[in-house]
Amino acid sequence: MKKILILGGTGFVGRILTENLITEGNPPVLFNRGKRNAGIFPELRKITGDRLTDDIKQIANESWDVVIDFSCMMPDNLDDITDMLKGKTARYIFVSTVSVFPMDDADYWKNPVTENSETLTCTAEQRKDPDVTATYGQKKAECERILLGKDWLDSITFRPGLIYGRYDYTDRFYYWLYRAAKVSEILLPEEGRERFTATHSEDFAKLIRSAVDVPVHNKIYNAVTHSPVSLKQCIDTASGIIGTRPKFVNAPMDFIESQKLEPWTDLPAWVGNMELIVDNSRALKDFPLEFMSFEESIRSCIDYYTSLDWPVPKAGITPQKEQELIEKLR
């Protein structure tokens, strides 16, 4: 049994990983603020605190076989924590993001992106900017560089794409599953033809668990878990499993712009006329596990949301707004 510390562990993928570790008889220790899903895992040891304050010093009072970091947003904080743990952890697993790549540069994405593709720069101002949302990709890219610069630290960095599945609190991917299940007419941007690669939460948790024990590894991995798919394929797959037959209403780019609809926010998981395809061959080669097929992952999502009775998603436009836009198109 390994002594595992998880920074986070009660939100999304961290929660799944924590459940899996408990099931296998290797319960982790959790460090977090105790705010998200505070009542879960009463059987676990928890260290309560804010990582951006001196609370974090508590984790340096002992040694850890593995530290798994889900919650880091600030580069300076990661720099301080890893220095604090020097000689006190055998491995540091860091959850980054594909947002370290320029997400608004269509030319950049003309070919599948690999681990060696250029990442965003981060200025001194961006590094310290408290607005995490505005400089999210830059900060995560800087965090990766900090870890690469620590030759003494055995680190593994994972770059997931859009994460979907059980416990997803963003509802971005669920937005489209809900439409497959509950909406008769679906407004589909640009025929839903652009492809992307995403990350299934259950598979990502298994990948991180595998990284706890893997003896030989690279430093950075793209952590998408399936082949490229389009939004239309996602909806077709889900509706085929559920047994619905929604109609698609195409929203061309000029209409989307005229209605001031924002990619990613109003139309979740869609970034415009570009394909976000990330190569995951390195992870498939280095880690001894198999991911679910895309259809299996969608089926597991459908089972989960059925158990929740299909709540209206928080992300994206409302079904009422969607219908108004469809009427405008007509």
Secondary structure, DSSP 8 states (H G I E B T S, - for coil): ---EEEES-SSSHHHHHHHHHHHTT---EEEE-S-TTTTS-TTS-EEE--TTSGGGGGGGGS-BSEEEES----HHHHHHHHHHTTTTBS-EEEE--GGGS-TT-TTGGGS-B-TTS------HHHHH-S-TTTTHHHHHHHHHHHHHT-TTS-EEEEE--EEESTT-SS-TTHHHHHHHHH-SEEEEEGGG--EE-EEEHHHHHHHHHHHHH-SS--SEEE---S--EEHHHHHHHHHHHHT---EEEEE-HHHHHHTT--BTTTBTT--SSS-B-B--HHHHHHS------HHHHHHHHHHHHHHTT----SSSS-HHHHHHHHHHH-
